[in-house]
């Protein structure tokens, strides 16, 4: 900094003017602010809320015409019973000061309380508990979303981003669906009446709709409040057509989200969710069709080649050759059969003769022919030992040519 700017207080320039340095006037402003507003309550809405790792909190508190920077220092020891966020209406308590290095003023906050939203929050919780007790949130009460959606009803503002987002998604998916739009206001007291009326009308006049998308784009809590009302909740619950809530606020849940058959975080996500199954089935059918076509072409090609082979075969081009070949083949079989039978007969005859000769060798008749005889007792049993007969026993003697009857006279 140049030396001519470094002095402690305003000085007279010699021509009657009182001249301050930037630091001097900034310090003066800071003193005036701190003396005038040592502590003050300020009501407004939070914006640009940021919590830094080192523990300080920075945000703006604003209304429709102005805004003030605010800071909560880590060493303040402030205790919060809620999580501040953008759009929240609050009361802040602190002192107004300036920040000379930046050349602006700010509120150094010692306390933060909810304002306005506290009543809304209480109403929200009260209605939520009431509807929960009546079974509005039970899974058993949820209606399934059809796998194939052909007709979609949309309840939203005709001028809002929600409708544009839904139509954009439907167009991007090339979904051939019929769309019925029932325009309503989506915030304010009139919305609390128009949204239920739209749901009831579509249920009575367009029962063939597959699904209803009910919602709007994001906004402040107050802007979304129509979807936290009992009239909207009861209309959704009574709907015979499945309802998908699509209030564009991904963090907070509205009462409509709890009651609806399905909740989508944004309107565009709702369109994707209800058409996902349809698009998947469509893709699967196309893939199966292509696979079936390839299989049919392969089978037809294979059968065509087989048919060509049959057409060009001798069975069709020269059937007489096939006949003559079969006759020749049968003749050959007959000739081989006769030869085989002859060889088998000769072999069996020779075997029979050999067996006959072996039997003849061991036959008793063959022994008798060689001059031997066989003696039988009176019981016609062969006498194998002389001890088996007694003197006086009748016996018979068998020769090769005849038999003799005799009597035992004595032993020698």
C-alpha positions in Angstrom: 0.0 0.0 0.0 1.3 3.4 -0.8 2.4 5.6 2.1 0.0 8.5 1.4 -2.9 6.1 2.2 -1.5 4.9 5.5 -2.8 7.3 8.2 -5.0 6.7 11.1 -7.9 9.1 10.7 -9.5 11.3 8.1 -7.4 14.4 7.3 -8.0 17.8 5.9 -6.7 18.2 2.4 -6.2 21.9 2.9 -9.2 22.8 0.7 -11.8 21.9 3.3 -12.4 18.4 2.2 -12.3 15.5 4.8 -10.6 12.6 3.1 -10.7 8.9 4.4 -8.8 5.9 3.3 -10.7 2.8 2.2 -9.8 1.1 5.5 -10.9 4.1 7.6 -14.3 4.4 6.0 -14.8 0.6 6.2 -14.0 0.7 9.9 -16.4 3.6 10.4 -19.2 1.7 8.6 -18.5 -1.4 10.7 -18.7 0.6 13.9 -22.0 2.2 12.9 -23.5 -1.1 12.0 -22.4 -2.9 15.1 -23.5 0.0 17.3 -26.9 0.4 15.6 -27.7 -3.4 15.5 -25.8 -5.1 18.3 -28.4 -7.9 18.2 -31.3 -8.3 15.9 -33.9 -10.9 14.7 -34.2 -11.3 10.9 -36.8 -13.2 9.1 -36.2 -14.6 5.6 -35.5 -17.6 3.4 -32.2 -19.5 3.3 -30.4 -19.7 0.0 -26.9 -20.9 -1.1 -26.5 -22.9 2.1 -23.0 -24.3 2.6 -21.4 -26.2 5.4 -17.6 -26.3 5.2 -15.3 -29.0 6.5 -13.7 -26.7 9.0 -17.1 -26.2 10.7 -18.3 -22.8 9.6 -21.7 -22.4 7.9 -22.4 -19.8 5.2 -25.7 -18.9 3.6 -27.8 -16.0 2.4 -31.0 -14.9 4.1 -33.4 -13.3 1.6 -36.8 -12.1 0.8 -38.2 -11.1 -2.6 -36.5 -7.7 -2.6 -33.1 -8.2 -0.9 -30.6 -10.6 0.6 -28.0 -10.5 3.4 -24.9 -12.7 3.8 -25.0 -14.8 7.0 -22.3 -16.8 8.8 -22.3 -19.2 11.7 -18.8 -19.6 13.1 -17.8 -23.0 14.5 -17.0 -21.7 17.9 -20.5 -20.2 18.3 -21.7 -23.4 19.9 -25.1 -23.2 18.2 -27.3 -26.3 18.4 -29.8 -27.1 15.7 -32.8 -29.3 16.0 -33.3 -29.4 12.2 -31.1 -29.5 9.1 -31.2 -26.1 7.4 -31.6 -26.2 3.6 -32.2 -23.8 0.7 -35.8 -22.5 0.5 -36.4 -23.0 4.2 -38.0 -20.0 6.0 -36.2 -19.2 9.3 -35.6 -16.6 12.0 -32.0 -15.8 12.6 -30.6 -14.0 15.7 -27.3 -12.2 15.7 -25.4 -9.0 15.2 -24.9 -7.1 12.0 -21.4 -6.4 11.0 -19.3 -5.7 7.9 -16.5 -7.6 6.3 -14.0 -4.9 5.2 -11.9 -7.2 3.0 -14.9 -7.9 0.8 -16.6 -4.6 1.2 -20.0 -6.0 2.2 -22.0 -6.5 5.4 -23.3 -9.7 7.0 -25.1 -11.2 10.0 -23.0 -13.1 12.4 -25.6 -15.6 13.6 -25.9 -17.0 17.1 -29.3 -18.7 16.8 -31.6 -20.1 14.0 -35.2 -21.1 14.3 -37.8 -22.3 11.8 -40.4 -19.9 10.7 -43.6 -20.7 8.9 -42.5 -24.2 7.9 -43.0 -25.3 11.4 -46.8 -25.1 11.1 -46.6 -26.8 7.7 -44.4 -29.6 9.1 -46.8 -30.2 11.9 -49.7 -30.4 9.5 -47.8 -32.8 7.3 -46.9 -35.1 10.2 -50.4 -35.0 11.5 -52.0 -35.9 8.2 -49.3 -38.6 7.6 -50.1 -40.3 10.9 -53.8 -40.1 10.2 -53.6 -41.7 6.8 -51.2 -44.3 7.9 -53.6 -45.4 10.6 -56.3 -45.7 8.0 -54.1 -48.1 5.9 -53.4 -45.6 3.0 -49.7 -46.6 3.0 -50.1 -50.3 3.2 -48.4 -52.4 0.5 -51.5 -54.6 0.3 -53.4 -51.5 -1.0 -51.0 -50.8 -3.8 -52.2 -51.6 -7.3 -49.6 -53.1 -9.7 -48.4 -51.1 -12.7 -49.1 -53.1 -15.9 -46.1 -54.6 -17.6 -47.3 -53.3 -20.9 -48.7 -49.7 -20.8 -50.6 -48.5 -23.9 -52.7 -45.6 -22.5 -51.3 -43.0 -20.1 -53.2 -40.3 -18.3 -51.2 -37.2 -17.1 -52.4 -34.9 -14.4 -50.1 -31.8 -14.3 -49.8 -28.2 -15.5 -50.0 -27.8 -19.2 -47.4 -25.1 -19.1 -44.9 -26.7 -16.7 -41.6 -28.5 -17.3 -43.0 -31.7 -15.9 -45.2 -32.3 -19.0 -42.4 -31.4 -21.4 -40.1 -33.8 -19.6 -42.6 -36.7 -19.7 -43.4 -36.2 -23.4 -39.7 -36.0 -24.2 -39.0 -39.3 -22.5 -42.0 -41.0 -24.3 -40.7 -39.6 -27.6 -37.1 -40.8 -26.9 -38.3 -44.3 -26.2 -40.3 -44.4 -29.4 -43.2 -45.7 -27.3 -46.4 -46.1 -29.3 -48.7 -45.1 -26.5 -51.9 -43.1 -26.3 -51.6 -40.0 -24.0 -54.5 -38.2 -22.3 -53.6 -34.9 -20.6 -55.8 -33.3 -17.9 -54.3 -29.9 -17.2 -54.5 -28.6 -13.6 -52.9 -26.0 -11.4 -50.2 -27.6 -9.3 -49.8 -25.1 -6.5 -52.0 -23.0 -4.4 -55.5 -23.5 -3.0 -57.0 -24.2 -6.4 -54.6 -27.1 -7.0 -56.0 -28.8 -3.9 -59.4 -29.0 -5.7 -58.3 -29.4 -9.3 -56.0 -32.4 -8.8 -58.6 -34.6 -7.1 -61.2 -33.6 -9.6 -58.9 -34.6 -12.5 -58.2 -38.0 -10.9 -61.9 -38.7 -10.3 -62.9 -37.6 -13.8 -60.3 -39.9 -15.5 -61.5 -42.8 -13.3 -65.1 -42.2 -14.3 -64.7 -41.4 -18.0 -61.5 -43.1 -19.0 -61.3 -46.3 -17.0 -59.3 -48.0 -19.8 -56.2 -45.9 -18.9 -53.4 -48.2 -17.8 -51.8 -45.7 -15.5 -52.0 -42.1 -14.2 -48.9 -39.9 -13.8 -49.7 -37.2 -11.2 -47.1 -34.6 -10.3 -45.2 -31.4 -11.1 -41.6 -30.1 -11.3 -39.6 -29.2 -8.2 -40.0 -26.1 -6.1 -40.1 -24.8 -2.6 -42.0 -26.7 0.1 -44.9 -24.3 -0.1 -45.1 -24.7 -3.9 -45.4 -28.5 -3.5 -47.9 -28.3 -0.7 -51.0 -29.3 -2.8 -49.5 -32.8 -2.9 -49.5 -32.9 0.9 -53.2 -32.3 1.3 -55.8 -34.8 2.3 -58.1 -34.2 -0.7 -55.3 -35.2 -3.1 -54.3 -38.2 -1.0 -57.8 -39.6 -0.8 -58.3 -39.1 -4.6 -55.2 -41.1 -5.3 -56.1 -43.8 -2.8 -59.6 -44.2 -4.3 -58.3 -44.3 -7.9 -59.0 -47.6 -9.6 -56.4 -46.7 -12.2 -52.8 -47.2 -10.8 -51.2 -43.9 -9.9 -47.6 -42.9 -10.1 -46.7 -39.8 -8.1 -43.9 -37.7 -9.7 -43.4 -34.6 -7.7 -40.0 -33.3 -8.8 -38.3 -33.1 -5.5 -35.9 -36.1 -5.1 -35.1 -35.6 -1.4 -38.4 -35.0 0.3 -41.5 -37.3 0.1 -44.9 -35.8 -0.2 -48.1 -37.4 1.2 -49.0 -38.2 -2.4 -45.8 -40.2 -2.7 -46.7 -42.4 0.2 -50.3 -43.0 -1.0 -49.5 -43.6 -4.7 -49.0 -47.1 -6.1 -45.5 -46.1 -7.2 -43.3 -43.1 -6.5 -41.0 -41.6 -9.1 -38.4 -39.0 -8.1 -39.1 -36.8 -11.1 -41.7 -36.7 -13.9 -39.2 -37.9 -16.5 -38.3 -40.8 -14.3 -42.0 -41.7 -14.0 -42.3 -42.0 -17.8 -39.2 -44.2 -17.9 -40.5 -46.4 -15.1 -43.9 -47.1 -16.5 -42.5 -47.7 -20.1 -39.4 -49.6 -19.1 -41.2 -53.0 -19.0 -43.0 -52.2 -22.3 -39.8 -51.2 -24.0 -38.0 -54.3 -22.6 -40.8 -56.6 -23.8 -40.7 -54.9 -27.2 -37.0 -55.4 -27.4 -37.3 -59.1 -26.3 -40.0 -59.7 -28.9 -37.8 -58.2 -31.6 -34.8 -60.3 -30.6 -36.9 -63.4 -30.4 -38.3 -62.6 -33.8 -34.8 -62.3 -35.3 -33.7 -65.5 -33.6 -36.8 -67.4 -34.9 -36.3 -66.0 -38.4 -32.7 -67.2 -38.4 -33.7 -70.7 -37.1 -36.4 -70.9 -39.8 -34.0 -69.9 -42.6 -31.5 -72.4 -41.3 -34.0 -75.2 -41.2 -35.4 -74.3 -44.6 -31.9 -74.1 -46.1 -31.0 -77.5 -44.6 -34.2 -79.1 -45.8 -33.7 -77.5 -49.2 -30.3 -79.0 -49.6 -31.6 -82.4 -48.5 -34.4 -82.1 -51.0 -31.9 -81.3 -53.7 -29.9 -84.4 -52.8 -33.1 -86.6 -53.0 -34.1 -85.1 -56.3 -30.7 -85.9 -57.8 -30.5 -89.4 -56.3 -30.7 -92.5 -58.4 -33.9 -93.5 -56.6 -35.7 -90.8 -58.5 -33.6 -90.4 -61.6 -33.0 -94.1 -62.3 -35.4 -96.2 -60.3 -34.9 -99.3 -62.6 -31.3 -99.5 -61.6 -32.3 -99.6 -57.9 -34.8 -102.4 -58.7 -32.2 -104.4 -60.6 -29.6 -103.9 -57.9 -32.0 -105.1 -55.3 -32.9 -108.2 -57.4 -29.2 -109.0 -57.9 -28.6 -108.5 -54.2 -31.4 -110.9 -53.3 -30.1 -113.5 -55.8 -26.7 -113.3 -54.3 -28.2 -113.8 -50.8 -30.1 -116.9 -52.0 -27.1 -118.4 -53.5 -24.9 -117.9 -50.4 -27.7 -119.3 -48.3 -28.0 -122.5 -50.3 -24.2 -123.0 -50.2 -24.2 -122.4 -46.5 -27.0 -124.9 -45.9 -25.1 -127.5 -47.9 -21.9 -127.0 -46.0 -23.7 -127.1 -42.8 -25.5 -130.4 -43.7 -22.2 -132.1 -44.8 -20.5 -131.0 -41.6 -23.4 -132.3 -39.4 -23.5 -135.6 -41.3 -19.8 -136.2 -40.8 -20.1 -135.4 -37.1 -22.9 -137.9 -36.8 -20.9 -140.7 -38.4 -18.0 -140.0 -36.0 -20.3 -140.2 -33.0 -21.8 -143.4 -34.3 -18.4 -145.0 -34.7 -17.4 -144.0 -31.2 -20.7 -145.4 -29.8 -20.3 -148.7 -31.7 -16.8 -149.2 -30.2 -18.1 -149.1 -26.7 -21.4 -150.9 -27.4 -21.9 -154.4 -25.6 -23.1 -155.8 -28.9 -19.7 -155.1 -30.4 -18.1 -157.1 -27.6 -20.4 -160.1 -28.2 -19.5 -160.1 -31.9 -16.0 -160.7 -30.9 -17.0 -164.1 -29.2 -17.8 -162.9 -25.7 -21.1 -163.5 -23.8 -23.0 -161.8 -21.0 -24.8 -163.7 -18.1 -28.0 -162.5 -16.6 -29.6 -163.7 -13.3 -33.3 -164.5 -12.9 -34.0 -160.8 -12.5 -32.4 -160.1 -15.9 -29.5 -158.2 -14.2 -26.0 -158.7 -15.5 -24.0 -161.1 -13.3 -20.7 -159.3 -12.7 -19.2 -161.8 -10.1 -19.7 -165.5 -9.4 -20.4 -164.6 -5.8 -23.7 -163.1 -6.9 -25.2 -166.6 -7.9 -25.7 -169.9 -6.1 -25.8 -173.5 -7.2 -29.2 -174.2 -8.7 -29.9 -170.6 -9.8 -31.4 -170.2 -13.2 -29.4 -167.9 -15.5 -29.5 -166.8 -19.1 -26.5 -166.4 -21.4 -26.5 -163.7 -24.1 -24.5 -164.3 -27.3 -24.2 -162.1 -30.3 -26.7 -164.2 -32.3 -28.9 -165.8 -29.5 -29.5 -166.4 -25.8 -29.4 -169.6 -23.8 -31.1 -170.5 -20.5 -29.0 -172.5 -18.0 -28.8 -173.6 -14.4 -25.8 -173.4 -12.1 -24.6 -176.9 -11.2 -21.5 -176.3 -9.3 -18.5 -173.9 -8.6 -15.0 -174.7 -9.7 
